[in-house]
Amino acid sequence: MYKRVRIKKLGKKTSHRDALIKNQLRTLFTAGVLRTTTPKAKVMKSKAESLLSKMNRKEISLENRRRLQTVLGNPELVKKAIEYSKKAGASVRIIKTGFRAGDNAQMSKLELIGFKTKKSVKKVVKEKEEVKDEVSKKIIKGIEKKDIKKVSSKRVRTVKKERARSRSGLS
């Protein structure tokens, strides 16, 4: 009989499931937000809350720090997670966002409440995009009109590909 199974198996083997959980916990504690399917989000919520409760003690033992490091991987990430856990409203929230286009799986957003992300990274990315735009404008101005006419006069031929008539594509 198959009673009282406590582990959500997520259709994966144990090693794959453990790797998935570790990777998603790392992204959750680095970004503060994670978009995934609802069953995975429920598993991640329980795992993240258990980690937060282990970190919420006044003094964290060396054993607990090492366990956190095996899950989170990076010692800087462990420090960041410990600082977050000591806040008053440190918890995890699931928000259902809709359904995925390909297989219609229910998607959810998992987020750490009150987690602050670095906004400076976004500013750096915008600055890089602006520099790229300026460079591309200078390059376009440098090209002579004759060169543009030569390029536009050449036609690109599209190659028509036939669809496979069977699943194997042989017949």
DSSP file (Angstrom, degrees, kcal/mol; ACC not computed):
  #  RESIDUE AA STRUCTURE BP1 BP2  ACC     N-H-->O    O-->H-N    N-H-->O    O-->H-N    TCO  KAPPA ALPHA  PHI   PSI    X-CA   Y-CA   Z-CA
    1    1 A M              0   0    0      0, 0.0     2,-0.4     0, 0.0     0, 0.0   0.000 360.0 360.0 360.0 159.5    0.0    0.0    0.0
    2    2 A Y        +     0   0    0      3,-0.0     3,-0.3     2,-0.0     2,-0.3  -0.530 360.0 150.9-121.0  62.6    1.1    3.5   -0.7
    3    3 A K        +     0   0    0     -2,-0.4     0, 0.0     1,-0.2     0, 0.0  -0.703  55.3   3.2-103.4 149.2    0.0    5.5    2.5
    4    4 A R        +     0   0    0     -2,-0.3     2,-0.6     1,-0.2    -1,-0.2   0.825  68.0 176.4  55.9  43.6    1.4    8.5    4.2
    5    5 A V        -     0   0    0     -3,-0.3    -1,-0.2     1,-0.2    -3,-0.0  -0.698   9.7-171.3 -78.3 122.9    4.2    9.3    1.7
    6    6 A R        +     0   0    0     -2,-0.6     2,-0.4     2,-0.1    -1,-0.2   0.707  56.6  80.7 -90.6 -22.5    5.7   12.6    2.9
    7    7 A I  S    S-     0   0    0      2,-0.0     2,-0.7     1,-0.0     3,-0.1  -0.730  71.2-138.2 -95.6 131.0    8.0   13.4   -0.1
    8    8 A K        -     0   0    0     -2,-0.4    -2,-0.1     1,-0.1    -1,-0.0  -0.779  17.0-163.9 -80.1 119.6    6.7   15.1   -3.2
    9    9 A K    >   -     0   0    0     -2,-0.7     3,-1.9     1,-0.1    -1,-0.1   0.719   7.2-155.7 -85.8 -20.5    8.6   13.2   -5.9
   10   10 A L  T 3   -     0   0    0      1,-0.3     3,-0.1    -3,-0.1    -1,-0.1   0.673  61.7 -74.0  56.9  19.8    8.0   15.6   -8.8
   11   11 A G  T 3  S+     0   0    0      1,-0.2     2,-0.3     0, 0.0    -1,-0.3   0.773 106.7 110.7  69.4  25.8    8.4   12.8  -11.3
   12   12 A K  S <  S-     0   0    0     -3,-1.9    -1,-0.2     1,-0.0     2,-0.1  -0.890  71.7-103.8-130.8 159.3   12.2   12.7  -10.8
   13   13 A K     >  -     0   0    0     -2,-0.3     4,-2.8    -3,-0.1     5,-0.2  -0.335  44.4-101.0 -73.8 166.1   14.7   10.4   -9.3
   14   14 A T  H  > S+     0   0    0      1,-0.2     4,-2.5     2,-0.2     5,-0.2   0.900 120.3  47.2 -58.9 -46.3   16.2   11.2   -5.9
   15   15 A S  H  > S+     0   0    0      1,-0.2     4,-2.1     2,-0.2    -1,-0.2   0.903 115.1  46.0 -66.0 -39.9   19.4   12.6   -7.1
   16   16 A H  H  > S+     0   0    0      2,-0.2     4,-2.4     1,-0.2    -1,-0.2   0.891 112.6  50.8 -68.2 -39.1   17.8   14.8   -9.8
   17   17 A R  H  X S+     0   0    0     -4,-2.8     4,-2.3     2,-0.2    -2,-0.2   0.913 110.7  48.8 -64.6 -42.8   15.2   16.0   -7.3
   18   18 A D  H  X S+     0   0    0     -4,-2.5     4,-2.4    -5,-0.2    -2,-0.2   0.901 112.0  48.6 -63.9 -41.4   17.9   16.9   -4.8
   19   19 A A  H  X S+     0   0    0     -4,-2.1     4,-2.5     2,-0.2     5,-0.2   0.902 111.1  50.7 -65.3 -40.5   19.8   18.8   -7.4
   20   20 A L  H  X S+     0   0    0     -4,-2.4     4,-2.5     2,-0.2     5,-0.2   0.918 110.9  48.6 -61.5 -44.8   16.7   20.6   -8.6
   21   21 A I  H  X S+     0   0    0     -4,-2.3     4,-2.3     2,-0.2    -2,-0.2   0.923 112.6  47.7 -63.7 -45.1   15.9   21.7   -5.0
   22   22 A K  H  X S+     0   0    0     -4,-2.4     4,-2.2     2,-0.2    -2,-0.2   0.929 113.2  47.8 -62.2 -45.5   19.4   23.0   -4.4
   23   23 A N  H  X S+     0   0    0     -4,-2.5     4,-2.1     1,-0.2    -2,-0.2   0.911 113.9  46.3 -63.7 -42.7   19.5   24.9   -7.6
   24   24 A Q  H  X S+     0   0    0     -4,-2.5     4,-2.1     1,-0.2    -1,-0.2   0.865 111.0  52.1 -71.5 -33.7   16.2   26.5   -7.1
   25   25 A L  H  X S+     0   0    0     -4,-2.3     4,-2.3    -5,-0.2    -1,-0.2   0.895 108.9  51.9 -65.7 -38.4   16.9   27.4   -3.5
   26   26 A R  H  X S+     0   0    0     -4,-2.2     4,-1.4     1,-0.2    -2,-0.2   0.932 111.8  45.2 -63.2 -44.8   20.2   29.1   -4.6
   27   27 A T  H  X>S+     0   0    0     -4,-2.1     4,-2.6     1,-0.2     5,-0.6   0.865 111.4  54.1 -67.6 -33.8   18.3   31.2   -7.2
   28   28 A L  H  X5S+     0   0    0     -4,-2.1     4,-1.8     1,-0.2    84,-0.2   0.916 111.8  43.2 -64.8 -42.6   15.6   32.0   -4.7
   29   29 A F  H  <5S+     0   0    0     -4,-2.3    -1,-0.2     2,-0.2    -2,-0.2   0.679 118.2  45.3 -81.3 -15.8   18.1   33.3   -2.1
   30   30 A T  H  <5S+     0   0    0     -4,-1.4    -2,-0.2    -5,-0.2    -3,-0.2   0.889 128.8  22.3 -86.9 -44.9   20.2   35.2   -4.8
   31   31 A A  H  <5S-     0   0    0     -4,-2.6    -3,-0.2    -5,-0.2    -2,-0.2   0.771  89.5-136.2 -94.1 -28.4   17.3   36.9   -6.7
   32   32 A G  S  <<S+     0   0    0     -4,-1.8    80,-2.3    -5,-0.6     2,-0.3   0.232  81.0  70.5  90.1 -15.0   14.5   36.8   -4.1
   33   33 A V  E     -A  111   0A   0     -6,-0.4     2,-0.4    78,-0.2    78,-0.2  -0.990  56.2-176.8-137.5 143.5   12.0   35.7   -6.7
   34   34 A L  E     -A  110   0A   0     76,-2.4    76,-3.6    -2,-0.3     2,-0.6  -0.990  12.5-154.7-142.7 130.8   11.6   32.4   -8.6
   35   35 A R  E     +A  109   0A   0     -2,-0.4     2,-0.2    74,-0.2    74,-0.2  -0.933  39.6 128.2-109.2 119.3    9.1   31.5  -11.3
   36   36 A T  E     -A  108   0A   0     72,-2.4    72,-3.6    -2,-0.6     2,-0.1  -0.861  60.2 -60.3-153.5-178.2    8.3   27.8  -11.5
   37   37 A T  E  >  -A  107   0A   0     70,-0.3     4,-2.3    -2,-0.2    70,-0.3  -0.361  51.1-112.1 -73.1 158.1    5.4   25.3  -11.6
   38   38 A T  H  > S+     0   0    0     68,-2.2     4,-2.2     1,-0.2     5,-0.2   0.896 113.6  50.9 -63.1 -44.9    3.1   25.2   -8.7
   39   39 A P  H  > S+     0   0    0      0, 0.0     4,-1.7     0, 0.0    -1,-0.2   0.918 113.9  46.0 -59.9 -40.6    4.1   21.7   -7.3
   40   40 A K  H  > S+     0   0    0      1,-0.2     4,-2.7     2,-0.2    -2,-0.2   0.889 110.3  54.4 -66.2 -37.6    7.7   22.6   -7.4
   41   41 A A  H  X S+     0   0    0     -4,-2.3     4,-2.3     1,-0.2    -1,-0.2   0.880 106.1  51.8 -63.6 -37.8    6.9   26.0   -5.7
   42   42 A K  H  X S+     0   0    0     -4,-2.2     4,-1.8     2,-0.2    -1,-0.2   0.902 111.8  46.1 -65.9 -40.3    5.1   24.1   -2.9
   43   43 A V  H  X S+     0   0    0     -4,-1.7     4,-2.3     2,-0.2    -2,-0.2   0.925 113.0  50.1 -65.8 -44.2    8.2   21.9   -2.3
   44   44 A M  H  X S+     0   0    0     -4,-2.7     4,-2.9     1,-0.2     5,-0.2   0.869 107.4  55.1 -62.9 -36.9   10.5   24.9   -2.5
   45   45 A K  H  X S+     0   0    0     -4,-2.3     4,-2.4     2,-0.2    -1,-0.2   0.932 109.6  45.4 -62.7 -45.6    8.4   26.8    0.0
   46   46 A S  H  X S+     0   0    0     -4,-1.8     4,-1.9     2,-0.2    -2,-0.2   0.911 115.8  46.6 -66.2 -40.5    8.6   24.1    2.6
   47   47 A K  H  X S+     0   0    0     -4,-2.3     4,-2.1     2,-0.2    -2,-0.2   0.917 113.6  48.3 -66.8 -42.4   12.4   23.6    2.1
   48   48 A A  H  X S+     0   0    0     -4,-2.9     4,-2.5     1,-0.2    -2,-0.2   0.894 111.1  50.3 -66.4 -39.3   13.0   27.4    2.2
   49   49 A E  H  X S+     0   0    0     -4,-2.4     4,-2.1    -5,-0.2    -1,-0.2   0.874 109.4  51.1 -67.3 -35.6   10.9   27.8    5.4
   50   50 A S  H  X S+     0   0    0     -4,-1.9     4,-1.7     2,-0.2    -1,-0.2   0.898 111.3  48.5 -67.7 -37.6   12.8   25.0    7.1
   51   51 A L  H  X S+     0   0    0     -4,-2.1     4,-1.8     2,-0.2    -2,-0.2   0.921 110.9  50.8 -64.0 -43.3   16.1   26.6    6.1
   52   52 A L  H  X S+     0   0    0     -4,-2.5     4,-1.0     1,-0.2    -2,-0.2   0.878 108.8  51.2 -63.4 -37.1   14.9   30.0    7.4
   53   53 A S  H  < S+     0   0    0     -4,-2.1    -1,-0.2     1,-0.2    -2,-0.2   0.859 109.2  50.7 -69.7 -33.4   13.8   28.4   10.7
   54   54 A K  H >< S+     0   0    0     -4,-1.7     3,-0.6     1,-0.2    -1,-0.2   0.843 114.2  45.0 -68.8 -32.2   17.3   26.8   11.1
   55   55 A M  H 3< S+     0   0    0     -4,-1.8    -1,-0.2     1,-0.2    -2,-0.2   0.614  94.6  79.8 -84.5 -12.5   18.9   30.2   10.5
   56   56 A N  T 3<  +     0   0    0     -4,-1.0    -1,-0.2    -3,-0.2    -2,-0.1   0.444  67.8 107.8 -81.3   1.1   16.6   32.1   12.8
   57   57 A R  S <  S-     0   0    0     -3,-0.6     3,-0.2    -4,-0.1    -3,-0.0  -0.338  79.5-116.4 -75.4 160.9   18.4   31.2   16.0
   58   58 A K  S    S+     0   0    0      1,-0.2     2,-0.5    -2,-0.0    -1,-0.1   0.964 103.6  24.3 -62.4 -53.0   20.5   33.7   17.9
   59   59 A E  S    S-     0   0    0     -3,-0.0     2,-0.5     0, 0.0    -1,-0.2  -0.964  78.3-147.5-117.5 126.0   23.7   31.8   17.4
   60   60 A I        -     0   0    0     -2,-0.5    -5,-0.1    -3,-0.2    -6,-0.0  -0.795  20.3-129.5 -94.0 126.7   24.1   29.4   14.5
   61   61 A S     >  -     0   0    0     -2,-0.5     4,-2.1     1,-0.1     5,-0.2  -0.235  20.3-112.2 -71.3 163.4   26.3   26.5   15.2
   62   62 A L  H  > S+     0   0    0      1,-0.2     4,-2.3     2,-0.2     5,-0.2   0.858 117.8  56.7 -62.9 -36.0   29.1   25.5   12.9
   63   63 A E  H  > S+     0   0    0      2,-0.2     4,-2.1     1,-0.2    -1,-0.2   0.926 108.0  45.9 -62.5 -45.7   27.2   22.3   12.0
   64   64 A N  H  > S+     0   0    0      2,-0.2     4,-2.4     1,-0.2    -2,-0.2   0.884 110.9  53.6 -66.0 -37.8   24.2   24.3   10.8
   65   65 A R  H  X S+     0   0    0     -4,-2.1     4,-2.1     1,-0.2    -1,-0.2   0.911 109.9  47.7 -61.8 -41.9   26.4   26.8    8.9
   66   66 A R  H  X S+     0   0    0     -4,-2.3     4,-1.9     2,-0.2    -1,-0.2   0.879 110.4  51.3 -68.5 -37.6   28.0   23.9    7.0
   67   67 A R  H  X S+     0   0    0     -4,-2.1     4,-1.5     2,-0.2    -2,-0.2   0.910 110.6  49.3 -64.0 -41.0   24.7   22.3    6.2
   68   68 A L  H  X S+     0   0    0     -4,-2.4     4,-3.5     1,-0.2     5,-0.4   0.887 108.7  53.4 -63.6 -38.3   23.5   25.6    4.8
   69   69 A Q  H  X S+     0   0    0     -4,-2.1     4,-2.2     1,-0.2    -1,-0.2   0.852 105.4  53.4 -67.9 -33.2   26.7   25.9    2.8
   70   70 A T  H  < S+     0   0    0     -4,-1.9    -1,-0.2     2,-0.2    -2,-0.2   0.860 117.1  38.7 -68.1 -32.8   26.0   22.5    1.3
   71   71 A V  H  < S+     0   0    0     -4,-1.5    -2,-0.2    -5,-0.1   -45,-0.2   0.939 127.7  31.4 -80.4 -49.2   22.6   23.6    0.2
   72   72 A L  H  < S-     0   0    0     -4,-3.5     2,-1.0    -5,-0.1    -3,-0.2   0.725  88.1-154.3 -86.6 -22.9   23.3   27.2   -0.8
   73   73 A G     <  +     0   0    0     -4,-2.2    -1,-0.1    -5,-0.4    -4,-0.1  -0.185  63.6  78.9  87.6 -46.1   26.9   26.6   -2.1
   74   74 A N     >  -     0   0    0     -2,-1.0     4,-1.9     1,-0.1     5,-0.1  -0.857  66.5-146.4-108.0 129.7   28.4   30.0   -1.6
   75   75 A P  H  > S+     0   0    0      0, 0.0     4,-2.0     0, 0.0     5,-0.1   0.837 103.8  53.8 -63.9 -30.5   29.6   31.3    1.8
   76   76 A E  H  > S+     0   0    0      2,-0.2     4,-2.2     1,-0.2     5,-0.1   0.885 107.7  50.5 -67.4 -37.3   28.5   34.9    0.8
   77   77 A L  H  > S+     0   0    0      2,-0.2     4,-2.3     1,-0.2    -1,-0.2   0.850 107.3  54.1 -67.6 -34.7   25.1   33.6    0.0
   78   78 A V  H  X S+     0   0    0     -4,-1.9     4,-2.3     2,-0.2    -2,-0.2   0.921 109.5  47.5 -64.4 -43.9   24.9   31.9    3.4
   79   79 A K  H  X S+     0   0    0     -4,-2.0     4,-2.3     1,-0.2    -2,-0.2   0.915 112.2  49.9 -61.9 -42.9   25.7   35.2    5.1
   80   80 A K  H  X S+     0   0    0     -4,-2.2     4,-2.0     1,-0.2    -2,-0.2   0.895 111.6  48.2 -62.6 -41.4   23.1   37.0    3.0
   81   81 A A  H  X S+     0   0    0     -4,-2.3     4,-2.3     2,-0.2    -1,-0.2   0.870 110.3  51.5 -68.6 -37.4   20.5   34.3    3.9
   82   82 A I  H  X S+     0   0    0     -4,-2.3     4,-1.2     2,-0.2    -2,-0.2   0.910 109.9  49.5 -65.7 -42.3   21.3   34.5    7.6
   83   83 A E  H  < S+     0   0    0     -4,-2.3     3,-0.3     1,-0.2     4,-0.3   0.907 112.3  48.3 -62.1 -41.2   20.9   38.3    7.5
   84   84 A Y  H >< S+     0   0    0     -4,-2.0     3,-1.5     1,-0.2    -2,-0.2   0.898 107.3  55.6 -65.3 -39.9   17.6   38.0    5.8
   85   85 A S  H 3< S+     0   0    0     -4,-2.3     5,-0.2     1,-0.3    -1,-0.2   0.758  98.5  62.1 -67.4 -23.8   16.3   35.3    8.2
   86   86 A K  T 3< S+     0   0    0     -4,-1.2    -1,-0.3    -3,-0.3    -2,-0.2   0.568  82.2 102.3 -80.9  -6.8   16.9   37.6   11.2
   87   87 A K  S X  S-     0   0    0     -3,-1.5     3,-0.9    -4,-0.3    -3,-0.0  -0.363  82.6-118.1 -70.5 158.3   14.4   40.1    9.9
   88   88 A A  T 3  S+     0   0    0      1,-0.2    -1,-0.1    -2,-0.1    -3,-0.0   0.911 107.6  38.5 -67.2 -44.5   10.9   40.1   11.5
   89   89 A G  T 3  S+     0   0    0     25,-0.1     2,-0.8     2,-0.0    -1,-0.2  -0.070  75.9 148.0-101.2  35.2    8.8   39.2    8.5
   90   90 A A    <   +     0   0    0     -3,-0.9     2,-0.3    -5,-0.2    24,-0.1  -0.585  26.7 119.2 -76.2 108.1   11.1   36.7    6.8
   91   91 A S        -     0   0    0     -2,-0.8    22,-2.5    22,-0.4     2,-0.4  -0.933  57.9-104.4-156.2 178.9    8.9   34.2    5.1
   92   92 A V  E     -B  112   0A   0     -2,-0.3     2,-0.4    20,-0.2    20,-0.2  -0.895  27.0-164.3-117.3 141.2    8.1   32.7    1.7
   93   93 A R  E     -B  111   0A   0     18,-2.7    18,-2.5    -2,-0.4     2,-0.5  -0.968   8.8-150.0-128.6 142.0    5.0   33.5   -0.4
   94   94 A I  E     -B  110   0A   0     -2,-0.4     2,-0.5    16,-0.2    16,-0.2  -0.948  12.5-174.6-110.4 128.0    3.5   31.7   -3.4
   95   95 A I  E     -B  109   0A   0     14,-2.7    14,-3.6    -2,-0.5     2,-0.4  -0.985  22.1-135.2-121.8 121.6    1.6   33.7   -6.0
   96   96 A K  E     -B  108   0A   0     -2,-0.5    12,-0.3    12,-0.3     3,-0.1  -0.631  23.5-178.9 -78.6 127.6   -0.1   31.8   -8.8
   97   97 A T  E     -     0   0A   0     10,-1.9     2,-0.3    -2,-0.4    11,-0.2   0.589  41.8 -92.6-107.9 -13.2    0.6   33.5  -12.1
   98   98 A G  E     -B  107   0A   0      9,-1.2     9,-3.3     6,-0.0     2,-0.4  -0.977  55.5 -41.0 138.9-152.7   -1.2   31.5  -14.7
   99   99 A F  E     -B  106   0A   0     -2,-0.3     7,-0.2     7,-0.3     2,-0.1  -0.924  49.8-112.3-123.7 144.6   -0.5   28.7  -17.1
  100  100 A R     >  -     0   0    0      5,-2.8     4,-1.3    -2,-0.4     5,-0.0  -0.444  23.3-131.7 -73.8 145.4    2.5   27.9  -19.3
  101  101 A A  T  4 S+     0   0    0      2,-0.2    -1,-0.1     1,-0.2    -2,-0.0   0.885  96.3  47.8 -67.7 -41.7    2.0   28.2  -23.0
  102  102 A G  T  4 S+     0   0    0      1,-0.2    -1,-0.2     3,-0.0    -3,-0.0   0.948 132.4   6.1 -71.3 -51.6    3.5   24.8  -24.1
  103  103 A D  T  4 S-     0   0    0      2,-0.1    -1,-0.2     0, 0.0    -2,-0.2   0.313  92.9-118.4-119.8   7.2    1.9   22.3  -21.8
  104  104 A N     <  +     0   0    0     -4,-1.3     2,-0.2     1,-0.2    -3,-0.1   0.790  53.6 164.1  61.2  31.0   -0.6   24.3  -19.9
  105  105 A A        -     0   0    0      1,-0.1    -5,-2.8    -6,-0.1     2,-0.4  -0.569  45.8-105.9 -77.7 142.5    1.1   23.7  -16.5
  106  106 A Q  E     - B   0  99A   0     -2,-0.2   -68,-2.2    -7,-0.2     2,-0.3  -0.561  39.0-153.5 -73.8 126.0    0.1   26.0  -13.7
  107  107 A M  E     -AB  37  98A   0     -9,-3.3   -10,-1.9    -2,-0.4    -9,-1.2  -0.719  12.4-173.4-102.8 150.1    2.9   28.4  -13.0
  108  108 A S  E     -AB  36  96A   0    -72,-3.6   -72,-2.4    -2,-0.3     2,-0.5  -0.960  21.3-132.8-139.2 156.1    3.6   30.2   -9.7
  109  109 A K  E     -AB  35  95A   0    -14,-3.6   -14,-2.7    -2,-0.3     2,-0.5  -0.959  19.0-160.8-111.7 124.8    6.0   32.9   -8.5
  110  110 A L  E     +AB  34  94A   0    -76,-3.6   -76,-2.4    -2,-0.5     2,-0.4  -0.909  18.6 173.7-105.7 124.9    7.8   32.1   -5.3
  111  111 A E  E     -AB  33  93A   0    -18,-2.5   -18,-2.7    -2,-0.5     2,-0.6  -0.978  35.0-124.4-138.5 149.1    9.2   35.1   -3.4
  112  112 A L  E >   - B   0  92A   0    -80,-2.3     3,-1.4    -2,-0.4     2,-0.3  -0.790  38.5-122.6 -86.4 124.2   10.9   35.9   -0.2
  113  113 A I  T 3  S+     0   0    0    -22,-2.5   -22,-0.4    -2,-0.6     3,-0.1  -0.525  91.4   7.1 -73.6 127.7    8.9   38.6    1.6
  114  114 A G  T 3  S+     0   0    0     -2,-0.3     2,-0.4     1,-0.3    -1,-0.3   0.619  88.3 149.3  79.4  14.0   10.9   41.7    2.3
  115  115 A F    <   -     0   0    0     -3,-1.4     2,-0.5   -83,-0.2    -1,-0.3  -0.677  37.0-145.3 -83.2 129.9   14.0   40.6    0.3
  116  116 A K        -     0   0    0     -2,-0.4     2,-0.3    -3,-0.1   -84,-0.0  -0.833  11.0-159.6-100.4 129.8   15.9   43.4   -1.2
  117  117 A T        -     0   0    0     -2,-0.5     2,-0.6   -85,-0.0   -86,-0.1  -0.685  31.1 -97.4-101.0 160.0   17.6   43.0   -4.5
  118  118 A K        -     0   0    0     -2,-0.3     4,-0.4     1,-0.2     3,-0.3  -0.660  31.5-173.9 -78.7 119.0   20.5   45.0   -5.9
  119  119 A K  S  > S+     0   0    0     -2,-0.6     4,-1.5     1,-0.2     3,-0.4   0.650  75.4  76.7 -85.1 -16.2   19.1   47.7   -8.2
  120  120 A S  H  > S+     0   0    0      1,-0.2     4,-2.1     2,-0.2    -1,-0.2   0.806  86.7  61.2 -65.1 -28.1   22.6   48.8   -9.2
  121  121 A V  H  > S+     0   0    0     -3,-0.3     4,-2.0     1,-0.2    -1,-0.2   0.904 103.0  50.4 -64.3 -40.9   22.9   45.8  -11.5
  122  122 A K  H  > S+     0   0    0     -4,-0.4     4,-2.2    -3,-0.4    -1,-0.2   0.890 109.1  51.5 -64.7 -39.1   19.9   47.0  -13.5
  123  123 A K  H  X S+     0   0    0     -4,-1.5     4,-2.3     1,-0.2    -1,-0.2   0.901 108.3  51.2 -64.6 -40.5   21.5   50.4  -13.9
  124  124 A V  H  X S+     0   0    0     -4,-2.1     4,-2.1     1,-0.2    -1,-0.2   0.904 109.5  50.5 -63.3 -40.9   24.8   48.9  -15.1
  125  125 A V  H  X S+     0   0    0     -4,-2.0     4,-2.1     2,-0.2    -1,-0.2   0.908 110.2  49.8 -64.0 -41.9   22.9   46.9  -17.7
  126  126 A K  H  X S+     0   0    0     -4,-2.2     4,-2.2     1,-0.2    -2,-0.2   0.900 109.5  51.6 -63.7 -40.3   21.0   50.0  -18.9
  127  127 A E  H  X S+     0   0    0     -4,-2.3     4,-2.1     1,-0.2    -1,-0.2   0.903 109.0  50.4 -63.2 -40.7   24.3   51.9  -19.2
  128  128 A K  H  X S+     0   0    0     -4,-2.1     4,-2.2     1,-0.2    -1,-0.2   0.894 109.7  51.0 -63.5 -40.0   25.8   49.1  -21.3
  129  129 A E  H  X S+     0   0    0     -4,-2.1     4,-2.3     2,-0.2    -2,-0.2   0.896 109.0  51.2 -64.4 -40.0   22.8   49.1  -23.6
  130  130 A E  H  X S+     0   0    0     -4,-2.2     4,-2.3     2,-0.2    -2,-0.2   0.902 109.5  50.0 -63.7 -41.1   23.1   52.9  -24.0
  131  131 A V  H  X S+     0   0    0     -4,-2.1     4,-2.4     1,-0.2    -2,-0.2   0.914 110.2  50.4 -63.4 -42.6   26.8   52.5  -24.9
  132  132 A K  H  X S+     0   0    0     -4,-2.2     4,-2.6     1,-0.2    -2,-0.2   0.901 109.7  51.2 -62.1 -41.3   25.9   49.8  -27.5
  133  133 A D  H  X S+     0   0    0     -4,-2.3     4,-2.1     2,-0.2    -2,-0.2   0.917 110.4  48.8 -62.3 -43.2   23.3   52.1  -29.0
  134  134 A E  H  X S+     0   0    0     -4,-2.3     4,-2.1     2,-0.2    -2,-0.2   0.913 112.1  48.4 -63.3 -42.7   25.7   55.0  -29.3
  135  135 A V  H  X S+     0   0    0     -4,-2.4     4,-2.2     1,-0.2    -2,-0.2   0.917 111.0  50.3 -63.7 -44.0   28.4   52.7  -31.0
  136  136 A S  H  X S+     0   0    0     -4,-2.6     4,-2.1     1,-0.2    -1,-0.2   0.875 109.5  51.7 -65.2 -35.4   25.8   51.3  -33.4
  137  137 A K  H  X S+     0   0    0     -4,-2.1     4,-2.2     2,-0.2    -1,-0.2   0.906 109.8  49.4 -65.4 -41.4   24.7   54.9  -34.4
  138  138 A K  H  X S+     0   0    0     -4,-2.1     4,-1.7     1,-0.2    -2,-0.2   0.889 110.8  50.1 -64.5 -39.1   28.3   55.9  -35.0
  139  139 A I  H  X S+     0   0    0     -4,-2.2     4,-1.0     2,-0.2    -2,-0.2   0.911 110.2  49.7 -65.9 -42.2   28.9   52.8  -37.2
  140  140 A I  H  < S+     0   0    0     -4,-2.1     3,-0.5     1,-0.2    -2,-0.2   0.896 110.5  50.1 -64.7 -40.3   25.7   53.5  -39.2
  141  141 A K  H  < S+     0   0    0     -4,-2.2    -1,-0.2     1,-0.2    -2,-0.2   0.838 106.9  56.6 -65.3 -32.2   26.8   57.1  -39.8
  142  142 A G  H  < S+     0   0    0     -4,-1.7     2,-0.3    -5,-0.2    -1,-0.2   0.731  87.9  90.3 -72.8 -23.6   30.2   56.0  -40.9
  143  143 A I  S  < S-     0   0    0     -4,-1.0     2,-0.1    -3,-0.5    -4,-0.0  -0.562  80.5-124.5 -76.8 135.5   28.8   53.7  -43.7
  144  144 A E     >  -     0   0    0     -2,-0.3     4,-1.4     1,-0.1     3,-0.3  -0.424  16.5-118.3 -77.3 155.3   28.4   55.5  -47.0
  145  145 A K  H  > S+     0   0    0      1,-0.2     4,-2.1     2,-0.2     5,-0.2   0.825 112.5  60.6 -63.4 -32.0   25.1   55.6  -48.7
  146  146 A K  H  > S+     0   0    0      1,-0.2     4,-2.2     2,-0.2    -1,-0.2   0.903 102.7  51.2 -62.7 -41.1   26.6   53.7  -51.7
  147  147 A D  H  > S+     0   0    0     -3,-0.3     4,-2.1     1,-0.2    -1,-0.2   0.886 108.5  51.5 -63.7 -37.7   27.4   50.7  -49.5
  148  148 A I  H  X S+     0   0    0     -4,-1.4     4,-2.5     1,-0.2    -1,-0.2   0.903 109.1  50.6 -66.3 -40.0   23.9   50.6  -48.1
  149  149 A K  H  X S+     0   0    0     -4,-2.1     4,-1.6     1,-0.2    -2,-0.2   0.894 109.7  51.0 -64.5 -39.1   22.5   50.6  -51.7
  150  150 A K  H  X S+     0   0    0     -4,-2.2     4,-0.8     1,-0.2    -1,-0.2   0.906 112.3  46.2 -64.1 -41.3   24.8   47.7  -52.6
  151  151 A V  H >< S+     0   0    0     -4,-2.1     3,-0.6     1,-0.2    -2,-0.2   0.905 113.0  49.1 -68.2 -40.9   23.7   45.7  -49.6
  152  152 A S  H 3< S+     0   0    0     -4,-2.5    -1,-0.2     1,-0.2    -2,-0.2   0.756 103.4  61.3 -72.8 -23.1   20.0   46.4  -50.2
  153  153 A S  H 3< S+     0   0    0     -4,-1.6     2,-0.3    -5,-0.2    -1,-0.2   0.767  86.5  87.0 -75.0 -24.0   20.2   45.4  -53.9
  154  154 A K  S << S-     0   0    0     -4,-0.8     2,-0.3    -3,-0.6    -4,-0.0  -0.595  74.3-142.9 -77.3 132.9   21.2   41.9  -53.0
  155  155 A R        -     0   0    0     -2,-0.3     2,-0.6     2,-0.0    -2,-0.1  -0.738   3.3-136.5 -98.7 145.2   18.3   39.6  -52.4
  156  156 A V        -     0   0    0     -2,-0.3     2,-0.5     2,-0.0    -2,-0.0  -0.877  17.5-145.7 -99.7 125.4   18.2   36.9  -49.9
  157  157 A R        -     0   0    0     -2,-0.6     2,-0.3     2,-0.0    -2,-0.0  -0.773   9.2-140.7 -94.3 131.9   16.7   33.6  -51.1
  158  158 A T        -     0   0    0     -2,-0.5     2,-0.5     1,-0.0    -2,-0.0  -0.705  11.7-135.0 -90.2 142.6   14.8   31.6  -48.6
  159  159 A V        -     0   0    0     -2,-0.3     2,-0.5     2,-0.0    -1,-0.0  -0.856  14.9-138.3 -99.4 125.4   15.2   27.8  -48.7
  160  160 A K        -     0   0    0     -2,-0.5     2,-0.5     0, 0.0    -2,-0.0  -0.720  17.3-161.2 -86.4 126.8   12.0   25.9  -48.5
  161  161 A K        -     0   0    0     -2,-0.5     2,-0.3     0, 0.0    -2,-0.0  -0.902  12.2-133.7-108.1 135.1   12.2   22.8  -46.2
  162  162 A E        -     0   0    0     -2,-0.5     2,-0.2     1,-0.1     3,-0.1  -0.618  22.7-116.3 -85.5 146.6    9.7   20.1  -46.4
  163  163 A R        -     0   0    0     -2,-0.3     2,-0.1     1,-0.1    -1,-0.1  -0.491  36.3 -97.7 -76.5 149.3    8.1   18.6  -43.3
  164  164 A A        -     0   0    0     -2,-0.2    -1,-0.1     1,-0.1     6,-0.1  -0.447  25.3-148.5 -66.5 139.0    8.8   15.0  -42.4
  165  165 A R  S    S+     0   0    0     -2,-0.1     2,-0.3     4,-0.1    -1,-0.1   0.683  78.7  27.1 -85.9 -18.6    6.0   12.8  -43.5
  166  166 A S  S    S-     0   0    0      1,-0.1    -2,-0.0     0, 0.0     3,-0.0  -0.820  91.3 -99.8-132.8 175.5    6.4   10.3  -40.7
  167  167 A R  S    S+     0   0    0     -2,-0.3    -3,-0.1     1,-0.2    -1,-0.1   0.877 123.3  44.3 -66.2 -37.0    7.7   10.5  -37.2
  168  168 A S  S    S-     0   0    0      1,-0.0    -1,-0.2    -3,-0.0    -4,-0.0   0.738 100.2-136.3 -80.2 -22.0   11.1    9.0  -38.2
  169  169 A G  S    S+     0   0    0      1,-0.0    -2,-0.1    -6,-0.0    -4,-0.1   0.551  76.1 105.9  80.1   7.4   11.4   11.2  -41.3
  170  170 A L              0   0    0      1,-0.1    -1,-0.0    -6,-0.1    -3,-0.0   0.837 360.0 360.0 -89.8 -35.1   12.6    8.3  -43.4
  171  171 A S              0   0    0      0, 0.0    -1,-0.1     0, 0.0    -4,-0.0   0.463 360.0 360.0-105.4 360.0    9.5    7.5  -45.5
